[in-house]
Amino acid sequence: MKARVHVMLKDGVLDPQGEAVRRALGGMGFDGVEGVRQGKVIELDLAPDTGEETVREMCEKLLANTVIESYRIEMA
């Protein structure tokens, strides 16, 4: 079983990496980009009996800083 966790900064939290990407894109001639938010995707290979609640606990304890980040879990 696989799980994919998408982690993003919450709205209102400054994203300096996203801003650097936006500026770089503008410098390359991509003028239509008004904002960039950068996140991360974590893929987990899990034992067949691992449930989404266990993955949620992983996110809360380690994979996401829930003070400034939100996350979304996809189980496959």
N, CA, C and O atoms as CSV, one atom per row, in Angstrom:
chain,resi,resn,atom,element,x,y,z
A,1,MET,N,N,0.852,-1.179,0.000
A,1,MET,CA,C,0.000,0.000,0.000
A,1,MET,C,C,0.894,1.236,0.000
A,1,MET,O,O,1.977,1.239,0.586
A,2,LYS,N,N,0.426,2.270,-0.658
A,2,LYS,CA,C,1.165,3.524,-0.718
A,2,LYS,C,C,0.300,4.654,-0.179
A,2,LYS,O,O,-0.928,4.633,-0.269
A,3,ALA,N,N,0.985,5.636,0.382
A,3,ALA,CA,C,0.325,6.880,0.781
A,3,ALA,C,C,1.151,8.024,0.227
A,3,ALA,O,O,2.380,7.968,0.202
A,4,ARG,N,N,0.465,9.055,-0.211
A,4,ARG,CA,C,1.129,10.269,-0.672
A,4,ARG,C,C,0.615,11.406,0.200
A,4,ARG,O,O,-0.592,11.612,0.319
A,5,VAL,N,N,1.539,12.139,0.806
A,5,VAL,CA,C,1.190,13.256,1.679
A,5,VAL,C,C,1.645,14.547,1.003
A,5,VAL,O,O,2.826,14.713,0.697
A,6,HIS,N,N,0.707,15.454,0.773
A,6,HIS,CA,C,0.993,16.764,0.195
A,6,HIS,C,C,1.034,17.771,1.339
A,6,HIS,O,O,0.049,17.937,2.059
A,7,VAL,N,N,2.170,18.442,1.507
A,7,VAL,CA,C,2.348,19.398,2.598
A,7,VAL,C,C,2.552,20.791,1.986
A,7,VAL,O,O,3.397,20.970,1.109
A,8,MET,N,N,1.786,21.760,2.447
A,8,MET,CA,C,1.875,23.144,1.960
A,8,MET,C,C,1.844,24.098,3.152
A,8,MET,O,O,1.264,23.795,4.194
A,9,LEU,N,N,2.478,25.255,2.977
A,9,LEU,CA,C,2.357,26.289,3.986
A,9,LEU,C,C,0.909,26.772,4.037
A,9,LEU,O,O,0.238,26.850,3.008
A,10,LYS,N,N,0.437,27.093,5.229
A,10,LYS,CA,C,-0.922,27.607,5.372
A,10,LYS,C,C,-1.014,29.000,4.760
A,10,LYS,O,O,-0.013,29.707,4.645
A,11,ASP,N,N,-2.231,29.387,4.367
A,11,ASP,CA,C,-2.464,30.741,3.871
A,11,ASP,C,C,-2.027,31.744,4.932
A,11,ASP,O,O,-2.263,31.546,6.124
A,12,GLY,N,N,-1.399,32.805,4.491
A,12,GLY,CA,C,-0.953,33.844,5.419
A,12,GLY,C,C,0.467,33.652,5.929
A,12,GLY,O,O,1.044,34.573,6.508
A,13,VAL,N,N,1.041,32.468,5.721
A,13,VAL,CA,C,2.421,32.216,6.122
A,13,VAL,C,C,3.322,32.601,4.953
A,13,VAL,O,O,3.109,32.150,3.827
A,14,LEU,N,N,4.323,33.429,5.217
A,14,LEU,CA,C,5.235,33.852,4.158
A,14,LEU,C,C,5.962,32.653,3.575
A,14,LEU,O,O,6.349,31.734,4.297
A,15,ASP,N,N,6.143,32.673,2.256
A,15,ASP,CA,C,6.793,31.580,1.536
A,15,ASP,C,C,7.979,32.148,0.752
A,15,ASP,O,O,7.842,32.438,-0.437
A,16,PRO,N,N,9.144,32.314,1.396
A,16,PRO,CA,C,10.285,32.912,0.702
A,16,PRO,C,C,10.766,32.087,-0.493
A,16,PRO,O,O,11.225,32.655,-1.483
A,17,GLN,N,N,10.670,30.767,-0.417
A,17,GLN,CA,C,11.072,29.945,-1.558
A,17,GLN,C,C,10.124,30.164,-2.736
A,17,GLN,O,O,10.567,30.279,-3.878
A,18,GLY,N,N,8.842,30.222,-2.463
A,18,GLY,CA,C,7.869,30.482,-3.510
A,18,GLY,C,C,8.086,31.844,-4.143
A,18,GLY,O,O,7.975,31.990,-5.360
A,19,GLU,N,N,8.394,32.840,-3.326
A,19,GLU,CA,C,8.648,34.185,-3.847
A,19,GLU,C,C,9.907,34.201,-4.711
A,19,GLU,O,O,9.939,34.880,-5.738
A,20,ALA,N,N,10.939,33.467,-4.313
A,20,ALA,CA,C,12.166,33.391,-5.118
A,20,ALA,C,C,11.877,32.745,-6.472
A,20,ALA,O,O,12.412,33.182,-7.492
A,21,VAL,N,N,11.044,31.720,-6.490
A,21,VAL,CA,C,10.675,31.072,-7.749
A,21,VAL,C,C,9.880,32.036,-8.618
A,21,VAL,O,O,10.107,32.114,-9.826
A,22,ARG,N,N,8.946,32.774,-8.010
A,22,ARG,CA,C,8.148,33.741,-8.776
A,22,ARG,C,C,9.046,34.787,-9.424
A,22,ARG,O,O,8.885,35.101,-10.603
A,23,ARG,N,N,9.992,35.327,-8.657
A,23,ARG,CA,C,10.909,36.332,-9.207
A,23,ARG,C,C,11.767,35.743,-10.320
A,23,ARG,O,O,11.975,36.387,-11.348
A,24,ALA,N,N,12.265,34.526,-10.124
A,24,ALA,CA,C,13.095,33.881,-11.143
A,24,ALA,C,C,12.303,33.656,-12.429
A,24,ALA,O,O,12.823,33.867,-13.525
A,25,LEU,N,N,11.062,33.232,-12.300
A,25,LEU,CA,C,10.234,33.034,-13.487
A,25,LEU,C,C,10.022,34.358,-14.222
A,25,LEU,O,O,10.077,34.409,-15.450
A,26,GLY,N,N,9.779,35.428,-13.462
A,26,GLY,CA,C,9.629,36.747,-14.078
A,26,GLY,C,C,10.897,37.153,-14.814
A,26,GLY,O,O,10.835,37.711,-15.910
A,27,GLY,N,N,12.042,36.872,-14.211
A,27,GLY,CA,C,13.315,37.192,-14.840
A,27,GLY,C,C,13.564,36.387,-16.105
A,27,GLY,O,O,14.355,36.793,-16.958
A,28,MET,N,N,12.896,35.253,-16.229
A,28,MET,CA,C,13.040,34.408,-17.414
A,28,MET,C,C,11.999,34.748,-18.483
A,28,MET,O,O,11.936,34.098,-19.526
A,29,GLY,N,N,11.182,35.776,-18.213
A,29,GLY,CA,C,10.200,36.210,-19.197
A,29,GLY,C,C,8.796,35.688,-18.974
A,29,GLY,O,O,7.911,35.956,-19.787
A,30,PHE,N,N,8.562,34.953,-17.900
A,30,PHE,CA,C,7.218,34.451,-17.596
A,30,PHE,C,C,6.507,35.488,-16.722
A,30,PHE,O,O,6.435,35.350,-15.501
A,31,ASP,N,N,5.987,36.520,-17.370
A,31,ASP,CA,C,5.437,37.669,-16.650
A,31,ASP,C,C,4.058,37.433,-16.052
A,31,ASP,O,O,3.621,38.222,-15.214
A,32,GLY,N,N,3.367,36.391,-16.445
A,32,GLY,CA,C,2.005,36.161,-15.978
A,32,GLY,C,C,1.904,35.481,-14.624
A,32,GLY,O,O,0.792,35.242,-14.152
A,33,VAL,N,N,3.014,35.162,-13.984
A,33,VAL,CA,C,2.983,34.461,-12.692
A,33,VAL,C,C,2.864,35.494,-11.579
A,33,VAL,O,O,3.792,36.269,-11.347
A,34,GLU,N,N,1.735,35.509,-10.896
A,34,GLU,CA,C,1.483,36.493,-9.845
A,34,GLU,C,C,1.831,35.978,-8.456
A,34,GLU,O,O,2.008,36.773,-7.534
A,35,GLY,N,N,1.931,34.676,-8.290
A,35,GLY,CA,C,2.279,34.121,-6.984
A,35,GLY,C,C,2.662,32.668,-7.100
A,35,GLY,O,O,2.181,31.952,-7.979
A,36,VAL,N,N,3.534,32.234,-6.205
A,36,VAL,CA,C,3.965,30.836,-6.162
A,36,VAL,C,C,3.975,30.391,-4.698
A,36,VAL,O,O,4.494,31.092,-3.829
A,37,ARG,N,N,3.406,29.238,-4.443
A,37,ARG,CA,C,3.493,28.599,-3.126
A,37,ARG,C,C,4.207,27.274,-3.336
A,37,ARG,O,O,3.787,26.467,-4.165
A,38,GLN,N,N,5.262,27.049,-2.609
A,38,GLN,CA,C,6.036,25.827,-2.772
A,38,GLN,C,C,5.737,24.888,-1.617
A,38,GLN,O,O,5.635,25.316,-0.467
A,39,GLY,N,N,5.599,23.616,-1.926
A,39,GLY,CA,C,5.328,22.618,-0.909
A,39,GLY,C,C,6.180,21.393,-1.133
A,39,GLY,O,O,7.201,21.439,-1.818
A,40,LYS,N,N,5.743,20.293,-0.541
A,40,LYS,CA,C,6.475,19.041,-0.714
A,40,LYS,C,C,5.489,17.887,-0.776
A,40,LYS,O,O,4.376,17.957,-0.256
A,41,VAL,N,N,5.937,16.820,-1.432
A,41,VAL,CA,C,5.159,15.590,-1.514
A,41,VAL,C,C,6.004,14.486,-0.905
A,41,VAL,O,O,7.171,14.317,-1.260
A,42,ILE,N,N,5.415,13.741,0.007
A,42,ILE,CA,C,6.100,12.631,0.666
A,42,ILE,C,C,5.370,11.354,0.296
A,42,ILE,O,O,4.172,11.227,0.549
A,43,GLU,N,N,6.082,10.403,-0.304
A,43,GLU,CA,C,5.482,9.110,-0.642
A,43,GLU,C,C,5.948,8.065,0.361
A,43,GLU,O,O,7.139,7.938,0.644
A,44,LEU,N,N,4.993,7.328,0.884
A,44,LEU,CA,C,5.274,6.298,1.880
A,44,LEU,C,C,4.870,4.936,1.329
A,44,LEU,O,O,3.759,4.780,0.821
A,45,ASP,N,N,5.757,3.950,1.424
A,45,ASP,CA,C,5.413,2.557,1.146
A,45,ASP,C,C,5.036,1.930,2.477
A,45,ASP,O,O,5.843,1.898,3.406
A,46,LEU,N,N,3.813,1.435,2.568
A,46,LEU,CA,C,3.262,0.984,3.841
A,46,LEU,C,C,2.896,-0.490,3.807
A,46,LEU,O,O,2.628,-1.055,2.747
A,47,ALA,N,N,2.889,-1.096,4.969
A,47,ALA,CA,C,2.366,-2.453,5.105
A,47,ALA,C,C,0.879,-2.426,4.750
A,47,ALA,O,O,0.213,-1.415,4.976
A,48,PRO,N,N,0.347,-3.519,4.197
A,48,PRO,CA,C,-1.050,-3.538,3.723
A,48,PRO,C,C,-2.088,-3.157,4.778
A,48,PRO,O,O,-3.149,-2.634,4.436
A,49,ASP,N,N,-1.802,-3.405,6.032
A,49,ASP,CA,C,-2.795,-3.138,7.080
A,49,ASP,C,C,-2.658,-1.744,7.698
A,49,ASP,O,O,-3.326,-1.449,8.689
A,50,THR,N,N,-1.812,-0.890,7.138
A,50,THR,CA,C,-1.628,0.462,7.679
A,50,THR,C,C,-2.774,1.347,7.214
A,50,THR,O,O,-3.023,1.467,6.014
A,51,GLY,N,N,-3.464,1.961,8.152
A,51,GLY,CA,C,-4.615,2.786,7.820
A,51,GLY,C,C,-4.280,4.256,7.698
A,51,GLY,O,O,-3.194,4.699,8.071
A,52,GLU,N,N,-5.232,5.001,7.170
A,52,GLU,CA,C,-5.052,6.436,6.994
A,52,GLU,C,C,-4.855,7.144,8.329
A,52,GLU,O,O,-4.133,8.138,8.404
A,53,GLU,N,N,-5.482,6.648,9.367
A,53,GLU,CA,C,-5.333,7.272,10.689
A,53,GLU,C,C,-3.883,7.199,11.161
A,53,GLU,O,O,-3.397,8.125,11.811
A,54,THR,N,N,-3.192,6.114,10.843
A,54,THR,CA,C,-1.772,5.992,11.191
A,54,THR,C,C,-0.946,7.011,10.418
A,54,THR,O,O,-0.039,7.628,10.977
A,55,VAL,N,N,-1.252,7.191,9.139
A,55,VAL,CA,C,-0.544,8.183,8.330
A,55,VAL,C,C,-0.826,9.583,8.866
A,55,VAL,O,O,0.075,10.420,8.915
A,56,ARG,N,N,-2.056,9.839,9.263
A,56,ARG,CA,C,-2.408,11.138,9.854
A,56,ARG,C,C,-1.576,11.385,11.112
A,56,ARG,O,O,-1.103,12.500,11.331
A,57,GLU,N,N,-1.398,10.365,11.931
A,57,GLU,CA,C,-0.589,10.494,13.137
A,57,GLU,C,C,0.873,10.797,12.778
A,57,GLU,O,O,1.528,11.588,13.457
A,58,MET,N,N,1.382,10.166,11.710
A,58,MET,CA,C,2.741,10.459,11.242
A,58,MET,C,C,2.868,11.924,10.857
A,58,MET,O,O,3.863,12.577,11.174
A,59,CYS,N,N,1.854,12.432,10.174
A,59,CYS,CA,C,1.867,13.834,9.752
A,59,CYS,C,C,1.875,14.765,10.953
A,59,CYS,O,O,2.645,15.724,11.004
A,60,GLU,N,N,1.027,14.479,11.901
A,60,GLU,CA,C,0.907,15.329,13.081
A,60,GLU,C,C,2.182,15.324,13.928
A,60,GLU,O,O,2.524,16.335,14.542
A,61,LYS,N,N,2.878,14.198,13.960
A,61,LYS,CA,C,4.058,14.070,14.823
A,61,LYS,C,C,5.370,14.418,14.135
A,61,LYS,O,O,6.317,14.829,14.805
A,62,LEU,N,N,5.456,14.262,12.789
A,62,LEU,CA,C,6.749,14.439,12.144
A,62,LEU,C,C,6.699,15.079,10.756
A,62,LEU,O,O,7.475,15.992,10.474
A,63,LEU,N,N,5.812,14.622,9.899
A,63,LEU,CA,C,5.895,14.979,8.490
A,63,LEU,C,C,5.486,16.414,8.176
A,63,LEU,O,O,5.945,16.978,7.183
A,64,ALA,N,N,4.640,17.010,8.996
A,64,ALA,CA,C,4.189,18.382,8.772
A,64,ALA,C,C,4.304,19.173,10.075
A,64,ALA,O,O,4.037,18.661,11.162
A,65,ASN,N,N,4.702,20.415,9.935
A,65,ASN,CA,C,4.679,21.339,11.076
A,65,ASN,C,C,3.297,21.977,11.072
A,65,ASN,O,O,3.064,22.965,10.376
A,66,THR,N,N,2.391,21.414,11.845
A,66,THR,CA,C,0.978,21.808,11.750
A,66,THR,C,C,0.705,23.227,12.247
A,66,THR,O,O,-0.413,23.720,12.097
A,67,VAL,N,N,1.693,23.888,12.830
A,67,VAL,CA,C,1.524,25.286,13.208
A,67,VAL,C,C,1.484,26.156,11.952
A,67,VAL,O,O,0.701,27.102,11.871
A,68,ILE,N,N,2.331,25.832,10.972
A,68,ILE,CA,C,2.429,26.672,9.773
A,68,ILE,C,C,2.103,25.926,8.482
A,68,ILE,O,O,2.026,26.547,7.422
A,69,GLU,N,N,1.910,24.610,8.548
A,69,GLU,CA,C,1.664,23.816,7.345
A,69,GLU,C,C,0.352,23.048,7.445
A,69,GLU,O,O,-0.083,22.657,8.529
A,70,SER,N,N,-0.260,22.845,6.295
A,70,SER,CA,C,-1.402,21.937,6.202
A,70,SER,C,C,-0.975,20.750,5.365
A,70,SER,O,O,0.035,20.811,4.664
A,71,TYR,N,N,-1.736,19.670,5.434
A,71,TYR,CA,C,-1.389,18.481,4.661
A,71,TYR,C,C,-2.647,17.798,4.172
A,71,TYR,O,O,-3.735,17.954,4.726
A,72,ARG,N,N,-2.450,17.028,3.102
A,72,ARG,CA,C,-3.544,16.240,2.525
A,72,ARG,C,C,-2.982,14.849,2.241
A,72,ARG,O,O,-1.870,14.715,1.729
A,73,ILE,N,N,-3.741,13.835,2.570
A,73,ILE,CA,C,-3.298,12.438,2.423
A,73,ILE,C,C,-4.062,11.779,1.285
A,73,ILE,O,O,-5.283,11.905,1.187
A,74,GLU,N,N,-3.328,11.069,0.422
A,74,GLU,CA,C,-3.921,10.214,-0.612
A,74,GLU,C,C,-3.466,8.800,-0.331
A,74,GLU,O,O,-2.265,8.534,-0.269
A,75,MET,N,N,-4.405,7.894,-0.160
A,75,MET,CA,C,-4.086,6.478,0.047
A,75,MET,C,C,-4.327,5.747,-1.259
A,75,MET,O,O,-5.339,5.960,-1.926
A,76,ALA,N,N,-3.376,4.870,-1.626
A,76,ALA,CA,C,-3.532,4.099,-2.876
A,76,ALA,C,C,-3.194,2.651,-2.629
A,76,ALA,O,O,-3.261,1.836,-3.549
